[in-house]
Amino acid sequence: MDWSLIAQKIVLSFTTATFSIGAFFSFVVAPILFKTLGKESAGKVVEKTLPIYFALCLGLDALSLLAVFKANVGFILILILILTITLNAVQLYVIIPESREKKKSDYRGFLKLHKISVTLNAAVIFLNLTAVLYLIFKPF
């Protein structure tokens, strides 16, 4: 049994899932919520789902990182996964709690954090897409 090949498939599956979840939530679900429910109601729904979303992405990328050591796919993928894990952790444990506080007392500060969050989320989506393409097109 070729454990390296199995690990490569696991990494590809998890990074594809993280990319797909991120793209779907960011470019389909969130815009539909804001168009359908309005800013205040959609904001409440998104505020409740974001911790789940970031935790799920963090977990999938962490599992990918564990598998990547057995997959023998290169150092670049390790760096990508460490970066996505770090960015998701910052979102989950720093930006979300800080955003909740700022939303109550400093709306301009909240909007600034929101811009940072959107940028970090886009970076994670892009990095996961990069990982998927790297795994698909890199000859092993």
Accessible surface in RSA format (square Angstrom, percent):
REM  Atomic radii and reference values for relative SASA: ProtOr
REM  Chains: A
REM  Algorithm: Lee & Richards
REM  Probe-radius: 1.40
REM  Slices: 20
REM RES _ NUM      All-atoms   Total-Side   Main-Chain    Non-polar    All polar
REM                ABS   REL    ABS   REL    ABS   REL    ABS   REL    ABS   REL
RES MET A   1   179.40  92.9  98.75  65.4  80.64 192.0 108.12  91.9  71.28  94.4
RES ASP A   2    85.59  60.0  71.37  71.0  14.21  33.6  34.44  81.1  51.15  51.0
RES TRP A   3   145.52  58.4 141.55  68.5   3.97   9.3 119.48  63.7  26.04  42.2
RES SER A   4    25.44  21.5  23.64  31.5   1.80   4.1  18.27  38.9   7.16  10.0
RES LEU A   5    85.21  47.5  84.63  60.5   0.57   1.4  84.93  59.6   0.28   0.7
RES ILE A   6    62.69  35.7  61.01  45.4   1.69   4.1  62.67  45.1   0.02   0.1
RES ALA A   7     6.06   5.6   5.39   8.3   0.67   1.5   6.00   8.4   0.06   0.2
RES GLN A   8    24.31  13.6  23.78  17.4   0.53   1.3   4.71  10.0  19.60  14.9
RES LYS A   9   115.64  56.4 114.59  70.3   1.04   2.5  66.34  59.7  49.30  52.5
RES ILE A  10    68.33  38.9  65.83  49.0   2.50   6.0  68.24  49.1   0.09   0.2
RES VAL A  11     0.00   0.0   0.00   0.0   0.00   0.0   0.00   0.0   0.00   0.0
RES LEU A  12    46.34  25.8  46.34  33.1   0.00   0.0  46.34  32.5   0.00   0.0
RES SER A  13    65.24  55.1  53.31  71.1  11.93  27.5  31.31  66.7  33.93  47.5
RES PHE A  14    56.95  28.5  56.95  35.3   0.00   0.0  56.95  34.5   0.00   0.0
RES THR A  15     0.00   0.0   0.00   0.0   0.00   0.0   0.00   0.0   0.00   0.0
RES THR A  16    52.48  37.3  52.48  53.2   0.00   0.0  49.55  66.6   2.93   4.4
RES ALA A  17    33.60  30.9  26.53  40.9   7.07  16.1  33.26  46.8   0.34   0.9
RES THR A  18     2.19   1.6   0.59   0.6   1.60   3.8   0.59   0.8   1.60   2.4
RES PHE A  19    49.82  24.9  49.74  30.8   0.08   0.2  49.82  30.2   0.00   0.0
RES SER A  20    52.57  44.4  46.44  62.0   6.13  14.1  34.92  74.4  17.65  24.7
RES ILE A  21    54.66  31.1  50.22  37.4   4.44  10.7  54.21  39.0   0.45   1.2
RES GLY A  22     1.00   1.2   0.00   N/A   1.00   1.2   1.00   2.7   0.00   0.0
RES ALA A  23    22.47  20.7  21.26  32.8   1.21   2.7  21.64  30.5   0.82   2.2
RES PHE A  24   118.07  59.1 113.75  70.5   4.32  11.2 117.47  71.2   0.60   1.7
RES PHE A  25    26.99  13.5  26.99  16.7   0.00   0.0  26.99  16.4   0.00   0.0
RES SER A  26    25.52  21.6  10.42  13.9  15.10  34.8  12.94  27.5  12.58  17.6
RES PHE A  27   133.67  66.9 112.85  69.9  20.83  54.2 114.07  69.2  19.60  56.1
RES VAL A  28    59.76  39.3  57.09  51.7   2.67   6.4  59.72  51.9   0.04   0.1
RES VAL A  29    42.86  28.2  40.36  36.5   2.50   6.0  42.64  37.1   0.22   0.6
RES ALA A  30    18.34  16.9  18.26  28.2   0.08   0.2  18.34  25.8   0.00   0.0
RES PRO A  31    49.48  36.1  41.34  37.7   8.14  29.6  49.17  40.6   0.31   1.9
RES ILE A  32    98.23  55.9  97.41  72.6   0.82   2.0  98.14  70.7   0.09   0.2
RES LEU A  33    32.79  18.3  32.75  23.4   0.03   0.1  32.79  23.0   0.00   0.0
RES PHE A  34    84.61  42.3  73.35  45.4  11.25  29.3  73.71  44.7  10.90  31.2
RES LYS A  35   178.55  87.1 142.37  87.4  36.18  86.2  95.06  85.6  83.49  88.9
RES THR A  36   101.06  71.9  68.08  69.0  32.97  78.6  60.05  80.7  41.01  62.0
RES LEU A  37    80.86  45.0  58.48  41.8  22.37  56.2  62.91  44.2  17.95  48.3
RES GLY A  38    32.20  39.7   0.00   N/A  32.20  39.7  31.00  85.1   1.20   2.7
RES LYS A  39   146.05  71.2 134.47  82.5  11.58  27.6  92.43  83.2  53.62  57.1
RES GLU A  40   128.60  73.8 116.18  87.9  12.43  29.6  51.96 100.5  76.64  62.6
RES SER A  41    54.30  45.9  50.91  67.9   3.39   7.8  15.16  32.3  39.14  54.8
RES ALA A  42     0.00   0.0   0.00   0.0   0.00   0.0   0.00   0.0   0.00   0.0
RES GLY A  43    12.10  14.9   0.00   N/A  12.10  14.9  10.09  27.7   2.01   4.5
RES LYS A  44   125.92  61.4 123.68  75.9   2.24   5.3  79.43  71.5  46.49  49.5
RES VAL A  45    57.33  37.7  53.35  48.3   3.98   9.6  57.31  49.8   0.02   0.1
RES VAL A  46    18.66  12.3  18.66  16.9   0.00   0.0  18.66  16.2   0.00   0.0
RES GLU A  47    59.17  34.0  53.97  40.8   5.20  12.4  22.16  42.9  37.00  30.2
RES LYS A  48   153.86  75.1 144.82  88.9   9.04  21.5  89.94  81.0  63.93  68.1
RES THR A  49    46.20  32.9  45.57  46.2   0.63   1.5  45.54  61.2   0.66   1.0
RES LEU A  50    41.50  23.1  41.50  29.7   0.00   0.0  41.50  29.1   0.00   0.0
RES PRO A  51    30.93  22.5  29.44  26.8   1.49   5.4  29.90  24.7   1.03   6.4
RES ILE A  52   120.95  68.8 116.70  86.9   4.26  10.3 120.31  86.6   0.65   1.8
RES TYR A  53    12.60   5.9   8.98   5.1   3.62   9.4  10.80   8.1   1.80   2.2
RES PHE A  54     3.19   1.6   3.19   2.0   0.00   0.0   3.19   1.9   0.00   0.0
RES ALA A  55    45.68  42.0  37.41  57.7   8.27  18.8  38.02  53.5   7.66  20.3
RES LEU A  56    82.30  45.8  75.46  54.0   6.84  17.2  81.50  57.2   0.80   2.2
RES CYS A  57     1.64   1.2   1.64   1.8   0.00   0.0   0.02   0.0   1.63   1.8
RES LEU A  58    28.74  16.0  28.74  20.6   0.00   0.0  28.74  20.2   0.00   0.0
RES GLY A  59    30.67  37.8   0.00   N/A  30.67  37.8  30.40  83.4   0.27   0.6
RES LEU A  60    24.59  13.7  23.60  16.9   0.99   2.5  23.60  16.6   0.99   2.7
RES ASP A  61     0.00   0.0   0.00   0.0   0.00   0.0   0.00   0.0   0.00   0.0
RES ALA A  62    37.56  34.5  36.07  55.7   1.49   3.4  36.59  51.5   0.97   2.6
RES LEU A  63    88.29  49.2  85.70  61.3   2.58   6.5  85.70  60.2   2.58   7.0
RES SER A  64     0.00   0.0   0.00   0.0   0.00   0.0   0.00   0.0   0.00   0.0
RES LEU A  65    31.91  17.8  31.91  22.8   0.00   0.0  31.91  22.4   0.00   0.0
RES LEU A  66   127.10  70.8 113.35  81.1  13.75  34.6 113.83  79.9  13.26  35.7
RES ALA A  67    15.59  14.3   7.48  11.5   8.12  18.5  15.40  21.7   0.19   0.5
RES VAL A  68     3.86   2.5   0.42   0.4   3.44   8.3   0.42   0.4   3.44   9.3
RES PHE A  69   125.19  62.6 101.22  62.7  23.97  62.4 104.71  63.5  20.47  58.6
RES LYS A  70   119.43  58.3 115.35  70.8   4.08   9.7  62.60  56.3  56.83  60.5
RES ALA A  71     0.00   0.0   0.00   0.0   0.00   0.0   0.00   0.0   0.00   0.0
RES ASN A  72   113.01  77.9  87.49  84.5  25.52  61.4  34.49  83.0  78.51  75.9
RES VAL A  73     2.19   1.4   0.00   0.0   2.19   5.3   1.22   1.1   0.96   2.6
RES GLY A  74    34.37  42.4   0.00   N/A  34.37  42.4  25.84  70.9   8.53  19.1
RES PHE A  75   138.35  69.2 128.64  79.7   9.72  25.3 129.72  78.6   8.63  24.7
RES ILE A  76    84.04  47.8  80.49  60.0   3.55   8.6  81.29  58.5   2.75   7.5
RES LEU A  77     0.00   0.0   0.00   0.0   0.00   0.0   0.00   0.0   0.00   0.0
RES ILE A  78    30.15  17.2  30.15  22.5   0.00   0.0  30.15  21.7   0.00   0.0
RES LEU A  79    82.18  45.8  77.80  55.7   4.38  11.0  78.22  54.9   3.97  10.7
RES ILE A  80    12.02   6.8  10.64   7.9   1.38   3.3  11.97   8.6   0.05   0.1
RES LEU A  81     0.00   0.0   0.00   0.0   0.00   0.0   0.00   0.0   0.00   0.0
RES ILE A  82    81.61  46.4  80.58  60.0   1.03   2.5  81.46  58.7   0.15   0.4
RES LEU A  83    82.95  46.2  81.37  58.2   1.58   4.0  82.83  58.2   0.12   0.3
RES THR A  84     0.00   0.0   0.00   0.0   0.00   0.0   0.00   0.0   0.00   0.0
RES ILE A  85    34.52  19.6  34.52  25.7   0.00   0.0  34.52  24.9   0.00   0.0
RES THR A  86    67.00  47.7  63.56  64.4   3.44   8.2  50.29  67.6  16.71  25.3
RES LEU A  87    25.19  14.0  25.19  18.0   0.00   0.0  25.19  17.7   0.00   0.0
RES ASN A  88     1.20   0.8   1.20   1.2   0.00   0.0   0.00   0.0   1.20   1.2
RES ALA A  89    29.06  26.7  27.94  43.1   1.11   2.5  28.34  39.9   0.72   1.9
RES VAL A  90    52.08  34.3  50.88  46.1   1.20   2.9  51.98  45.2   0.10   0.3
RES GLN A  91     0.46   0.3   0.46   0.3   0.00   0.0   0.24   0.5   0.22   0.2
RES LEU A  92    23.01  12.8  17.04  12.2   5.97  15.0  17.04  12.0   5.97  16.1
RES TYR A  93   145.51  67.9 125.48  71.4  20.03  52.1  92.60  69.6  52.91  65.2
RES VAL A  94    87.52  57.6  81.94  74.2   5.58  13.5  85.86  74.6   1.66   4.5
RES ILE A  95     9.25   5.3   9.18   6.8   0.07   0.2   9.25   6.7   0.00   0.0
RES ILE A  96    15.68   8.9  14.66  10.9   1.02   2.5  15.61  11.2   0.07   0.2
RES PRO A  97    59.74  43.5  54.55  49.7   5.19  18.9  57.71  47.6   2.03  12.6
RES GLU A  98    74.98  43.0  73.00  55.2   1.98   4.7  17.25  33.4  57.73  47.1
RES SER A  99    16.46  13.9  16.28  21.7   0.17   0.4  12.66  27.0   3.80   5.3
RES ARG A 100    91.17  38.3  86.34  44.0   4.83  11.5  36.19  49.5  54.98  33.3
RES GLU A 101   103.82  59.6 101.16  76.5   2.65   6.3  40.74  78.8  63.07  51.5
RES LYS A 102    61.99  30.2  61.43  37.7   0.56   1.3  17.75  16.0  44.24  47.1
RES LYS A 103    80.55  39.3  65.34  40.1  15.21  36.2  47.09  42.4  33.45  35.6
RES LYS A 104   163.12  79.6 122.74  75.3  40.38  96.1  90.23  81.2  72.90  77.7
RES SER A 105   100.52  84.9  59.85  79.9  40.67  93.7  51.63 110.0  48.89  68.5
RES ASP A 106    57.78  40.5  53.30  53.1   4.47  10.6  21.61  50.9  36.17  36.1
RES TYR A 107    93.67  43.7  85.93  48.9   7.74  20.1  78.37  58.9  15.29  18.9
RES ARG A 108   205.66  86.3 197.61 100.7   8.05  19.2  73.78 100.8 131.87  79.9
RES GLY A 109    13.13  16.2   0.00   N/A  13.13  16.2  11.41  31.3   1.72   3.8
RES PHE A 110    31.35  15.7  31.35  19.4   0.00   0.0  31.35  19.0   0.00   0.0
RES LEU A 111    81.26  45.3  80.25  57.4   1.02   2.6  80.50  56.5   0.77   2.1
RES LYS A 112   142.74  69.6 137.91  84.6   4.82  11.5  84.89  76.4  57.84  61.6
RES LEU A 113    26.37  14.7  26.37  18.9   0.00   0.0  26.37  18.5   0.00   0.0
RES HIS A 114    91.13  49.8  88.75  61.7   2.38   6.1  55.89  57.6  35.24  41.0
RES LYS A 115   152.12  74.2 149.37  91.7   2.75   6.5  93.55  84.2  58.58  62.4
RES ILE A 116    74.63  42.5  71.75  53.5   2.88   6.9  74.62  53.7   0.02   0.0
RES SER A 117    16.51  14.0  16.51  22.0   0.00   0.0   5.49  11.7  11.01  15.4
RES VAL A 118    81.16  53.4  77.85  70.5   3.31   8.0  80.39  69.9   0.76   2.1
RES THR A 119    89.13  63.4  84.59  85.8   4.55  10.8  63.99  85.9  25.15  38.0
RES LEU A 120    34.16  19.0  34.16  24.4   0.00   0.0  34.16  24.0   0.00   0.0
RES ASN A 121    19.70  13.6  19.42  18.8   0.28   0.7   3.98   9.6  15.72  15.2
RES ALA A 122    50.53  46.5  44.28  68.3   6.24  14.2  46.55  65.6   3.97  10.5
RES ALA A 123    35.07  32.2  27.79  42.9   7.28  16.6  34.53  48.6   0.55   1.5
RES VAL A 124     3.90   2.6   3.90   3.5   0.00   0.0   3.90   3.4   0.00   0.0
RES ILE A 125    14.25   8.1  13.68  10.2   0.57   1.4  14.25  10.3   0.00   0.0
RES PHE A 126   131.87  66.0 129.23  80.0   2.64   6.9 131.78  79.9   0.09   0.2
RES LEU A 127    26.76  14.9  26.76  19.1   0.00   0.0  26.76  18.8   0.00   0.0
RES ASN A 128     0.34   0.2   0.34   0.3   0.00   0.0   0.00   0.0   0.34   0.3
RES LEU A 129    59.89  33.4  59.89  42.8   0.00   0.0  59.89  42.1   0.00   0.0
RES THR A 130    46.85  33.3  44.26  44.9   2.58   6.2  42.85  57.6   3.99   6.0
RES ALA A 131     0.00   0.0   0.00   0.0   0.00   0.0   0.00   0.0   0.00   0.0
RES VAL A 132    12.64   8.3  12.64  11.4   0.00   0.0  12.64  11.0   0.00   0.0
RES LEU A 133    78.78  43.9  77.61  55.5   1.17   2.9  77.98  54.8   0.80   2.1
RES TYR A 134    46.77  21.8  37.69  21.4   9.08  23.6  42.40  31.9   4.36   5.4
RES LEU A 135    13.48   7.5   2.65   1.9  10.83  27.2   2.65   1.9  10.83  29.1
RES ILE A 136    95.77  54.5  67.04  49.9  28.73  69.2  71.70  51.6  24.07  65.3
RES PHE A 137   151.11  75.6 127.15  78.8  23.96  62.3 131.07  79.5  20.05  57.4
RES LYS A 138    74.60  36.4  64.60  39.6  10.01  23.8  32.36  29.1  42.24  45.0
RES PRO A 139   118.87  86.6  97.01  88.4  21.86  79.5 107.94  89.1  10.93  67.9
RES PHE A 140   111.68  55.9  32.67  20.2  79.01 205.6  65.33  39.6  46.36 132.7
END  Absolute sums over single chains surface
CHAIN  1 A     8279.7       7281.9        997.9       6253.9       2025.8
END  Absolute sums over all chains
TOTAL          8279.7       7281.9        997.9       6253.9       2025.8
